[in-house]
Amino acid sequence: MHLYIKLLKRCSPFLIILLIPAFLLSCKNEPKSKEVSYNSELKSSQDKSGNEVADLINIRTENMDIIMPDTLQSGWNTFKYSNDSDMVHLILADKLPIVDGEQIGAEDLETEVGPVFQKGMDLIIQGKQEEGFAEFGKFPKWIGEIKYTGGIGLLSAGETSRVTFKLEPGLYRFECYVKTGGQFHTSMGMYKEVVVTDQESSTTPPSSDITVNLSSDNGIEIIGEIESGPQIVEVNFKDQKVHEHMLGHDLNLIKIDENTDIQELEKWMNWIEPKGLETSTEPAVFLGGIQDMPEGNKAYVNFNLKPGKYAFIAEVPEASKKNMLKVFTVPAD
């Protein structure tokens, strides 16, 4: 899909999708009812101690949209993402570059990159991977200067996630690149251009209960005991690398039940697969996490876990072979 782009210098392939015809934007589905909302307690504006979270930034998805403020302050920000749609989504925050004194924006992505990307994607879906990858050689050179800065991990319909991470001043694009019917949600208009100002926020990182270290050498390392109830996980990106699918690693939490097929889950997490990241084949309940970040960065993710079986997994091919799939059990009180 975007192998060639990543060779240029790790960028978000999904930033560059051209908006497809407007009729795709008319998809208006009501949220599916769910028997269980695993992170329901995170819907409030309070922290795990019942205190109000200052400067909480609300993000909401109703259909193929990202409803959030146009402007944010730089520094630490705490986001509460409510997925009120009927399908799984994620949010990736990409810092857009300035090239030769000119700010790259959404219009540049649409006109200079979108058509090339869509043609390449169509070829790959048809099984013509070599031809599809060759198309990506036509992207502008500045595409490699787009920087991943975090975001919200995969989140199933009806769930809520809370994440704290740092943003530098600049122009960003918040986007979802999950697929429906082979079309990336970005191409259906699911993105939001956001300005991050020089004014720094008063938000400070929360105290964590659990630490998760992410690295290409050691995979996912969990430090501390994961218990039931509300807790905050500090996620440290010890390094970052380009994997076989030309993306870096991130961290996502899933709920495992008797219907979860771990092999199918791993396959689904690889976008190169025809059904990878496809909403119609969602393999488990996703409870959020943190998107791709540069080496040395950290984020804080709130979870409220009921007793049961869960797993942390990175969005990389063959995650278990890289120690980037960790199954664990949350015991009853």
C-alpha atoms as a printed R data frame, in Angstrom:
    type eleno elety resid chain resno       x       y      z
1   ATOM     1    CA   MET     A     1   0.000   0.000  0.000
2   ATOM     2    CA   HIS     A     2   2.410   2.666  1.098
3   ATOM     3    CA   LEU     A     3   5.681   0.733  1.147
4   ATOM     4    CA   TYR     A     4   7.426   3.150 -1.148
5   ATOM     5    CA   ILE     A     5   6.310   6.161  0.873
6   ATOM     6    CA   LYS     A     6   7.722   4.704  4.044
7   ATOM     7    CA   LEU     A     7  11.043   4.186  2.347
8   ATOM     8    CA   LEU     A     8  11.096   7.934  1.812
9   ATOM     9    CA   LYS     A     9  10.890   8.532  5.591
10  ATOM    10    CA   ARG     A    10   7.947   7.181  7.536
11  ATOM    11    CA   CYS     A    11   4.906   9.204  6.890
12  ATOM    12    CA   SER     A    12   1.194   8.580  7.222
13  ATOM    13    CA   PRO     A    13   0.019   7.007  4.005
14  ATOM    14    CA   PHE     A    14  -3.488   7.772  5.000
15  ATOM    15    CA   LEU     A    15  -2.877  11.469  5.153
16  ATOM    16    CA   ILE     A    16  -2.546  11.458  1.399
17  ATOM    17    CA   ILE     A    17  -5.780   9.913  0.309
18  ATOM    18    CA   LEU     A    18  -7.837  11.959 -2.132
19  ATOM    19    CA   LEU     A    19 -11.405  12.603 -1.060
20  ATOM    20    CA   ILE     A    20 -13.623  10.300 -3.044
21  ATOM    21    CA   PRO     A    21 -17.030  11.411 -4.407
22  ATOM    22    CA   ALA     A    22 -19.345  13.127 -1.994
23  ATOM    23    CA   PHE     A    23 -21.884  10.348 -2.004
24  ATOM    24    CA   LEU     A    24 -19.602   8.337  0.263
25  ATOM    25    CA   LEU     A    25 -19.996  11.039  2.879
26  ATOM    26    CA   SER     A    26 -23.733  10.423  3.001
27  ATOM    27    CA   CYS     A    27 -23.279   7.239  5.019
28  ATOM    28    CA   LYS     A    28 -25.368   7.903  8.134
29  ATOM    29    CA   ASN     A    29 -25.662   4.820 10.289
30  ATOM    30    CA   GLU     A    30 -26.977   4.733 13.821
31  ATOM    31    CA   PRO     A    31 -24.590   3.296 16.432
32  ATOM    32    CA   LYS     A    32 -24.998  -0.377 17.116
33  ATOM    33    CA   SER     A    33 -26.305  -1.281 20.546
34  ATOM    34    CA   LYS     A    34 -23.813  -3.104 22.725
35  ATOM    35    CA   GLU     A    35 -24.426  -5.247 25.754
36  ATOM    36    CA   VAL     A    36 -21.130  -4.165 27.326
37  ATOM    37    CA   SER     A    37 -19.195  -0.915 27.150
38  ATOM    38    CA   TYR     A    38 -15.870  -1.834 28.658
39  ATOM    39    CA   ASN     A    39 -14.639   1.724 29.189
40  ATOM    40    CA   SER     A    40 -18.020   3.218 30.088
41  ATOM    41    CA   GLU     A    41 -16.652   4.940 33.200
42  ATOM    42    CA   LEU     A    42 -14.281   6.961 30.984
43  ATOM    43    CA   LYS     A    43 -17.251   8.768 29.461
44  ATOM    44    CA   SER     A    44 -17.224  11.241 32.360
45  ATOM    45    CA   SER     A    45 -14.881  14.220 32.648
46  ATOM    46    CA   GLN     A    46 -13.432  12.925 35.916
47  ATOM    47    CA   ASP     A    47 -10.197  11.084 36.592
48  ATOM    48    CA   LYS     A    48 -10.018   7.749 38.387
49  ATOM    49    CA   SER     A    49 -10.189   9.536 41.774
50  ATOM    50    CA   GLY     A    50 -13.370  11.400 40.841
51  ATOM    51    CA   ASN     A    51 -11.649  14.743 40.264
52  ATOM    52    CA   GLU     A    52 -12.496  16.877 37.250
53  ATOM    53    CA   VAL     A    53  -9.869  16.711 34.482
54  ATOM    54    CA   ALA     A    54  -8.786  20.246 33.605
55  ATOM    55    CA   ASP     A    55  -8.694  21.219 29.923
56  ATOM    56    CA   LEU     A    56 -10.082  17.874 28.762
57  ATOM    57    CA   ILE     A    57 -10.324  17.862 24.957
58  ATOM    58    CA   ASN     A    58 -13.384  16.022 23.683
59  ATOM    59    CA   ILE     A    59 -13.278  14.224 20.348
60  ATOM    60    CA   ARG     A    60 -16.323  12.447 18.951
61  ATOM    61    CA   THR     A    61 -17.162  10.368 15.914
62  ATOM    62    CA   GLU     A    62 -20.783  10.029 14.828
63  ATOM    63    CA   ASN     A    63 -20.310   8.684 11.293
64  ATOM    64    CA   MET     A    64 -17.251   9.284  9.110
65  ATOM    65    CA   ASP     A    65 -16.132  12.357 11.030
66  ATOM    66    CA   ILE     A    66 -13.779  13.666 13.683
67  ATOM    67    CA   ILE     A    67 -15.555  16.307 15.755
68  ATOM    68    CA   MET     A    68 -13.027  18.261 17.789
69  ATOM    69    CA   PRO     A    69 -11.672  21.813 18.261
70  ATOM    70    CA   ASP     A    70  -9.956  23.594 15.381
71  ATOM    71    CA   THR     A    71  -7.171  24.842 17.663
72  ATOM    72    CA   LEU     A    72  -5.195  23.227 20.482
73  ATOM    73    CA   GLN     A    73  -2.456  24.437 22.791
74  ATOM    74    CA   SER     A    74   0.983  22.884 22.571
75  ATOM    75    CA   GLY     A    75   2.476  20.707 25.282
76  ATOM    76    CA   TRP     A    76   0.618  17.984 27.159
77  ATOM    77    CA   ASN     A    77  -3.030  17.456 26.165
78  ATOM    78    CA   THR     A    78  -5.589  14.984 27.471
79  ATOM    79    CA   PHE     A    79  -8.075  13.727 24.877
80  ATOM    80    CA   LYS     A    80 -11.330  11.873 25.497
81  ATOM    81    CA   TYR     A    81 -12.457  10.116 22.330
82  ATOM    82    CA   SER     A    82 -16.044   8.845 22.139
83  ATOM    83    CA   ASN     A    83 -16.734   6.512 19.241
84  ATOM    84    CA   ASP     A    84 -20.471   7.051 18.786
85  ATOM    85    CA   SER     A    85 -20.482   5.486 15.319
86  ATOM    86    CA   ASP     A    86 -21.327   1.903 14.396
87  ATOM    87    CA   MET     A    87 -17.811   0.753 13.504
88  ATOM    88    CA   VAL     A    88 -14.226   0.639 14.746
89  ATOM    89    CA   HIS     A    89 -12.048   3.731 14.282
90  ATOM    90    CA   LEU     A    90  -8.710   5.193 15.363
91  ATOM    91    CA   ILE     A    91  -7.195   8.670 15.352
92  ATOM    92    CA   LEU     A    92  -3.660   9.378 14.189
93  ATOM    93    CA   ALA     A    93  -2.178  12.851 14.759
94  ATOM    94    CA   ASP     A    94   0.247  13.844 12.011
95  ATOM    95    CA   LYS     A    95   2.350  17.005 12.069
96  ATOM    96    CA   LEU     A    96   2.457  18.498  8.572
97  ATOM    97    CA   PRO     A    97   5.749  19.920  7.281
98  ATOM    98    CA   ILE     A    98   6.810  23.331  6.037
99  ATOM    99    CA   VAL     A    99   8.621  22.968  2.705
100 ATOM   100    CA   ASP     A   100  10.606  25.854  1.195
101 ATOM   101    CA   GLY     A   101   8.803  28.252  3.488
102 ATOM   102    CA   GLU     A   102   5.351  26.978  2.516
103 ATOM   103    CA   GLN     A   103   3.054  25.115  4.914
104 ATOM   104    CA   ILE     A   104   1.808  21.797  3.542
105 ATOM   105    CA   GLY     A   105  -1.913  21.413  4.131
106 ATOM   106    CA   ALA     A   106  -4.874  19.216  3.309
107 ATOM   107    CA   GLU     A   107  -5.311  20.693 -0.173
108 ATOM   108    CA   ASP     A   108  -1.725  19.783 -1.086
109 ATOM   109    CA   LEU     A   109  -2.346  16.217  0.016
110 ATOM   110    CA   GLU     A   110  -5.517  15.983 -2.033
111 ATOM   111    CA   THR     A   111  -4.113  17.405 -5.273
112 ATOM   112    CA   GLU     A   112  -0.531  16.127 -5.280
113 ATOM   113    CA   VAL     A   113  -0.782  12.796 -3.538
114 ATOM   114    CA   GLY     A   114  -4.352  11.537 -3.462
115 ATOM   115    CA   PRO     A   115  -4.766  10.421 -7.088
116 ATOM   116    CA   VAL     A   116  -1.449   8.571 -7.057
117 ATOM   117    CA   PHE     A   117  -2.238   6.878 -3.780
118 ATOM   118    CA   GLN     A   118  -5.720   5.800 -4.832
119 ATOM   119    CA   LYS     A   119  -4.425   4.244 -8.043
120 ATOM   120    CA   GLY     A   120  -1.736   2.377 -6.136
121 ATOM   121    CA   MET     A   121  -4.282   1.160 -3.596
122 ATOM   122    CA   ASP     A   122  -6.635  -0.078 -6.299
123 ATOM   123    CA   LEU     A   123  -3.844  -2.095 -7.892
124 ATOM   124    CA   ILE     A   124  -2.836  -3.662 -4.575
125 ATOM   125    CA   ILE     A   125  -6.437  -4.632 -3.791
126 ATOM   126    CA   GLN     A   126  -6.542  -6.310 -7.212
127 ATOM   127    CA   GLY     A   127  -3.508  -8.380 -6.223
128 ATOM   128    CA   LYS     A   128  -1.066  -6.340 -8.333
129 ATOM   129    CA   GLN     A   129   1.231  -5.378 -5.487
130 ATOM   130    CA   GLU     A   130   4.345  -4.707 -7.537
131 ATOM   131    CA   GLU     A   131   2.463  -2.364 -9.840
132 ATOM   132    CA   GLY     A   132   0.765  -0.680 -6.898
133 ATOM   133    CA   PHE     A   133   4.032  -0.040 -5.076
134 ATOM   134    CA   ALA     A   134   5.520   1.372 -8.269
135 ATOM   135    CA   GLU     A   135   2.784   4.018 -8.327
136 ATOM   136    CA   PHE     A   136   4.038   5.378 -5.019
137 ATOM   137    CA   GLY     A   137   7.235   6.513 -6.693
138 ATOM   138    CA   LYS     A   138   5.218   9.450 -8.031
139 ATOM   139    CA   PHE     A   139   4.635  11.054 -4.630
140 ATOM   140    CA   PRO     A   140   6.232  14.439 -3.877
141 ATOM   141    CA   LYS     A   141   9.425  14.262 -1.827
142 ATOM   142    CA   TRP     A   142   7.950  16.224  1.075
143 ATOM   143    CA   ILE     A   143   5.663  13.325  1.929
144 ATOM   144    CA   GLY     A   144   8.504  11.831  3.975
145 ATOM   145    CA   GLU     A   145   8.607  14.899  6.214
146 ATOM   146    CA   ILE     A   146   5.204  14.248  7.769
147 ATOM   147    CA   LYS     A   147   5.676  13.242 11.406
148 ATOM   148    CA   TYR     A   148   3.625  10.791 13.457
149 ATOM   149    CA   THR     A   149   2.999  12.257 16.916
150 ATOM   150    CA   GLY     A   150   0.593   9.797 18.546
151 ATOM   151    CA   GLY     A   151  -3.169   9.655 18.701
152 ATOM   152    CA   ILE     A   152  -5.823   7.201 19.872
153 ATOM   153    CA   GLY     A   153  -5.579   3.476 19.271
154 ATOM   154    CA   LEU     A   154  -8.229   1.307 17.661
155 ATOM   155    CA   LEU     A   155 -11.577   1.825 19.386
156 ATOM   156    CA   SER     A   156 -14.714  -0.213 18.782
157 ATOM   157    CA   ALA     A   157 -18.202   1.223 18.346
158 ATOM   158    CA   GLY     A   158 -19.703   2.571 21.552
159 ATOM   159    CA   GLU     A   159 -16.387   2.675 23.421
160 ATOM   160    CA   THR     A   160 -14.558   5.644 24.938
161 ATOM   161    CA   SER     A   161 -10.821   6.171 25.288
162 ATOM   162    CA   ARG     A   162  -8.745   8.733 27.178
163 ATOM   163    CA   VAL     A   163  -5.144   9.478 26.206
164 ATOM   164    CA   THR     A   164  -2.585  12.097 27.266
165 ATOM   165    CA   PHE     A   165   0.331  12.994 24.998
166 ATOM   166    CA   LYS     A   166   2.456  15.954 23.954
167 ATOM   167    CA   LEU     A   167   2.086  18.118 20.844
168 ATOM   168    CA   GLU     A   168   4.524  20.573 19.316
169 ATOM   169    CA   PRO     A   169   3.287  23.818 17.720
170 ATOM   170    CA   GLY     A   170   2.327  23.447 14.064
171 ATOM   171    CA   LEU     A   171  -0.361  22.322 11.633
172 ATOM   172    CA   TYR     A   172  -1.738  18.818 12.156
173 ATOM   173    CA   ARG     A   173  -4.099  16.432 10.509
174 ATOM   174    CA   PHE     A   174  -6.058  14.100 12.806
175 ATOM   175    CA   GLU     A   175  -7.309  11.150 10.782
176 ATOM   176    CA   CYS     A   176  -8.699   7.634 10.714
177 ATOM   177    CA   TYR     A   177  -7.264   5.158  8.206
178 ATOM   178    CA   VAL     A   178  -9.381   2.106  9.014
179 ATOM   179    CA   LYS     A   179 -11.058   0.639  5.924
180 ATOM   180    CA   THR     A   180 -14.683  -0.012  4.970
181 ATOM   181    CA   GLY     A   181 -15.329  -1.839  1.733
182 ATOM   182    CA   GLY     A   182 -11.667  -1.404  0.818
183 ATOM   183    CA   GLN     A   183 -11.849   2.398  1.151
184 ATOM   184    CA   PHE     A   184  -9.835   4.148  3.810
185 ATOM   185    CA   HIS     A   185 -11.937   6.325  6.095
186 ATOM   186    CA   THR     A   186  -9.661   9.262  5.296
187 ATOM   187    CA   SER     A   187 -10.871   9.066  1.703
188 ATOM   188    CA   MET     A   188 -14.418   9.340  3.020
189 ATOM   189    CA   GLY     A   189 -13.610  12.631  4.722
190 ATOM   190    CA   MET     A   190 -12.654  11.322  8.144
191 ATOM   191    CA   TYR     A   191  -9.925  13.802  8.964
192 ATOM   192    CA   LYS     A   192  -9.612  17.126 10.730
193 ATOM   193    CA   GLU     A   193  -7.023  19.841 10.191
194 ATOM   194    CA   VAL     A   194  -5.943  21.297 13.546
195 ATOM   195    CA   VAL     A   195  -3.647  24.170 14.499
196 ATOM   196    CA   VAL     A   196  -1.469  23.668 17.576
197 ATOM   197    CA   THR     A   197  -0.440  27.071 18.918
198 ATOM   198    CA   ASP     A   198   2.749  28.259 20.617
199 ATOM   199    CA   GLN     A   199   0.800  28.832 23.816
200 ATOM   200    CA   GLU     A   200   1.507  25.904 26.116
201 ATOM   201    CA   SER     A   201  -1.279  24.121 27.946
202 ATOM   202    CA   SER     A   202  -1.443  23.871 31.724
203 ATOM   203    CA   THR     A   203  -2.028  20.100 31.526
204 ATOM   204    CA   THR     A   204   0.530  17.908 33.248
205 ATOM   205    CA   PRO     A   205   1.022  14.161 32.724
206 ATOM   206    CA   PRO     A   206  -0.890  12.003 35.212
207 ATOM   207    CA   SER     A   207   0.605   9.533 37.661
208 ATOM   208    CA   SER     A   208   0.636   6.030 36.214
209 ATOM   209    CA   ASP     A   209  -0.205   2.665 37.753
210 ATOM   210    CA   ILE     A   210   1.359   0.453 35.067
211 ATOM   211    CA   THR     A   211   4.234   0.985 32.640
212 ATOM   212    CA   VAL     A   212   4.439  -0.518 29.148
213 ATOM   213    CA   ASN     A   213   7.718  -0.226 27.261
214 ATOM   214    CA   LEU     A   214   7.642  -0.615 23.462
215 ATOM   215    CA   SER     A   215  10.723  -1.488 21.433
216 ATOM   216    CA   SER     A   216  11.705  -3.397 18.316
217 ATOM   217    CA   ASP     A   217  14.155  -5.508 20.351
218 ATOM   218    CA   ASN     A   218  11.974  -6.503 23.303
219 ATOM   219    CA   GLY     A   219   8.482  -5.921 21.963
220 ATOM   220    CA   ILE     A   220   5.829  -5.111 24.569
221 ATOM   221    CA   GLU     A   221   7.080  -5.183 28.165
222 ATOM   222    CA   ILE     A   222   4.512  -4.803 30.945
223 ATOM   223    CA   ILE     A   223   5.875  -3.508 34.249
224 ATOM   224    CA   GLY     A   224   3.467  -3.860 37.165
225 ATOM   225    CA   GLU     A   225   0.285  -5.822 37.858
226 ATOM   226    CA   ILE     A   226  -2.801  -5.039 35.785
227 ATOM   227    CA   GLU     A   227  -5.891  -5.148 37.978
228 ATOM   228    CA   SER     A   228  -9.593  -4.553 37.525
229 ATOM   229    CA   GLY     A   229 -10.979  -1.053 37.737
230 ATOM   230    CA   PRO     A   230  -9.658   2.300 36.519
231 ATOM   231    CA   GLN     A   231  -5.923   2.630 35.946
232 ATOM   232    CA   ILE     A   232  -3.446   4.656 33.937
233 ATOM   233    CA   VAL     A   233  -0.807   3.054 31.721
234 ATOM   234    CA   GLU     A   234   2.377   4.936 30.883
235 ATOM   235    CA   VAL     A   235   3.560   3.903 27.409
236 ATOM   236    CA   ASN     A   236   7.219   4.505 26.576
237 ATOM   237    CA   PHE     A   237   8.454   4.318 22.992
238 ATOM   238    CA   LYS     A   238  11.966   3.036 23.658
239 ATOM   239    CA   ASP     A   239  12.626   3.031 19.937
240 ATOM   240    CA   GLN     A   240  10.777   3.210 16.644
241 ATOM   241    CA   LYS     A   241  11.399   1.397 13.390
242 ATOM   242    CA   VAL     A   242   9.859   0.675 10.036
243 ATOM   243    CA   HIS     A   243   8.365  -2.825  9.984
244 ATOM   244    CA   GLU     A   244   7.634  -4.994  6.950
245 ATOM   245    CA   HIS     A   245   4.400  -3.131  6.246
246 ATOM   246    CA   MET     A   246   6.407   0.130  6.401
247 ATOM   247    CA   LEU     A   247   4.704   1.433  9.523
248 ATOM   248    CA   GLY     A   248   6.073   1.824 13.036
249 ATOM   249    CA   HIS     A   249   4.756   0.125 16.159
250 ATOM   250    CA   ASP     A   250   1.974   1.387 18.416
251 ATOM   251    CA   LEU     A   251  -0.107  -0.077 21.251
252 ATOM   252    CA   ASN     A   252  -3.737  -1.253 21.208
253 ATOM   253    CA   LEU     A   253  -5.815  -3.002 23.873
254 ATOM   254    CA   ILE     A   254  -8.373  -5.685 22.978
255 ATOM   255    CA   LYS     A   255 -10.894  -7.731 24.937
256 ATOM   256    CA   ILE     A   256 -10.546 -11.449 24.256
257 ATOM   257    CA   ASP     A   257 -13.465 -13.862 24.459
258 ATOM   258    CA   GLU     A   258 -14.272 -17.376 23.273
259 ATOM   259    CA   ASN     A   259 -14.814 -16.114 19.717
260 ATOM   260    CA   THR     A   260 -11.461 -14.364 19.363
261 ATOM   261    CA   ASP     A   261  -9.138 -15.980 16.825
262 ATOM   262    CA   ILE     A   262  -5.620 -14.765 17.635
263 ATOM   263    CA   GLN     A   263  -4.252 -15.689 14.218
264 ATOM   264    CA   GLU     A   264  -7.027 -13.792 12.472
265 ATOM   265    CA   LEU     A   265  -6.458 -10.878 14.838
266 ATOM   266    CA   GLU     A   266  -2.765 -10.673 13.909
267 ATOM   267    CA   LYS     A   267  -3.594 -10.856 10.223
268 ATOM   268    CA   TRP     A   268  -6.244  -8.147 10.566
269 ATOM   269    CA   MET     A   269  -3.742  -5.771 12.186
270 ATOM   270    CA   ASN     A   270  -1.673  -5.709  8.972
271 ATOM   271    CA   TRP     A   271  -3.144  -3.218  6.483
272 ATOM   272    CA   ILE     A   272  -1.423  -4.942  3.542
273 ATOM   273    CA   GLU     A   273  -3.838  -7.831  3.930
274 ATOM   274    CA   PRO     A   274  -6.950  -7.361  1.744
275 ATOM   275    CA   LYS     A   275  -9.149  -7.568  4.839
276 ATOM   276    CA   GLY     A   276  -6.654  -5.869  7.139
277 ATOM   277    CA   LEU     A   277  -8.159  -3.018  9.206
278 ATOM   278    CA   GLU     A   278 -11.482  -3.717  7.466
279 ATOM   279    CA   THR     A   279 -14.488  -2.839  9.625
280 ATOM   280    CA   SER     A   280 -16.609  -5.701  8.296
281 ATOM   281    CA   THR     A   281 -14.117  -8.247  9.665
282 ATOM   282    CA   GLU     A   282 -13.295  -6.606 13.014
283 ATOM   283    CA   PRO     A   283 -11.872  -9.538 15.009
284 ATOM   284    CA   ALA     A   284 -12.350  -8.339 18.605
285 ATOM   285    CA   VAL     A   285 -13.484  -5.485 20.824
286 ATOM   286    CA   PHE     A   286 -10.854  -2.714 20.706
287 ATOM   287    CA   LEU     A   287 -10.473  -0.521 23.780
288 ATOM   288    CA   GLY     A   288  -8.076   2.164 22.576
289 ATOM   289    CA   GLY     A   289  -4.383   2.734 23.084
290 ATOM   290    CA   ILE     A   290  -1.764   5.057 21.614
291 ATOM   291    CA   GLN     A   291  -0.811   5.525 17.978
292 ATOM   292    CA   ASP     A   292   2.656   5.558 16.450
293 ATOM   293    CA   MET     A   293   5.099   7.996 18.120
294 ATOM   294    CA   PRO     A   294   8.800   8.792 17.623
295 ATOM   295    CA   GLU     A   295  11.519   7.168 19.707
296 ATOM   296    CA   GLY     A   296  11.788   8.651 23.179
297 ATOM   297    CA   ASN     A   297   8.178   9.842 23.353
298 ATOM   298    CA   LYS     A   298   5.652   8.700 25.930
299 ATOM   299    CA   ALA     A   299   1.908   8.773 26.426
300 ATOM   300    CA   TYR     A   300  -0.585   7.940 29.154
301 ATOM   301    CA   VAL     A   301  -3.681   5.830 28.452
302 ATOM   302    CA   ASN     A   302  -6.637   5.407 30.831
303 ATOM   303    CA   PHE     A   303  -8.392   2.062 31.012
304 ATOM   304    CA   ASN     A   304 -11.215   0.758 33.167
305 ATOM   305    CA   LEU     A   305 -10.984  -3.022 33.051
306 ATOM   306    CA   LYS     A   306 -13.447  -5.637 34.159
307 ATOM   307    CA   PRO     A   307 -12.193  -9.117 35.097
308 ATOM   308    CA   GLY     A   308 -11.431 -11.193 32.024
309 ATOM   309    CA   LYS     A   309  -8.918 -11.877 29.296
310 ATOM   310    CA   TYR     A   310  -7.256  -9.076 27.338
311 ATOM   311    CA   ALA     A   311  -4.272  -8.424 25.109
312 ATOM   312    CA   PHE     A   312  -1.976  -5.601 24.130
313 ATOM   313    CA   ILE     A   313  -1.063  -5.743 20.450
314 ATOM   314    CA   ALA     A   314   0.916  -3.546 18.077
315 ATOM   315    CA   GLU     A   315  -0.311  -2.816 14.573
316 ATOM   316    CA   VAL     A   316   2.530  -4.720 12.899
317 ATOM   317    CA   PRO     A   317   2.719  -7.907 10.808
318 ATOM   318    CA   GLU     A   318   3.170 -11.126 12.812
319 ATOM   319    CA   ALA     A   319   3.012  -9.307 16.122
320 ATOM   320    CA   SER     A   320   3.475 -12.442 18.252
321 ATOM   321    CA   LYS     A   321   6.800 -13.277 16.609
322 ATOM   322    CA   LYS     A   322   8.047  -9.816 17.625
323 ATOM   323    CA   ASN     A   323   6.773 -10.125 21.197
324 ATOM   324    CA   MET     A   324   4.270  -7.407 20.322
325 ATOM   325    CA   LEU     A   325   1.223  -9.439 21.325
326 ATOM   326    CA   LYS     A   326   0.788  -9.858 25.076
327 ATOM   327    CA   VAL     A   327  -2.225 -11.767 26.376
328 ATOM   328    CA   PHE     A   328  -3.063 -11.242 30.057
329 ATOM   329    CA   THR     A   329  -5.865 -11.910 32.509
330 ATOM   330    CA   VAL     A   330  -7.439  -9.337 34.799
331 ATOM   331    CA   PRO     A   331  -8.432 -11.212 37.962
332 ATOM   332    CA   ALA     A   332 -11.672 -10.728 39.837
333 ATOM   333    CA   ASP     A   333 -11.499  -8.600 42.981
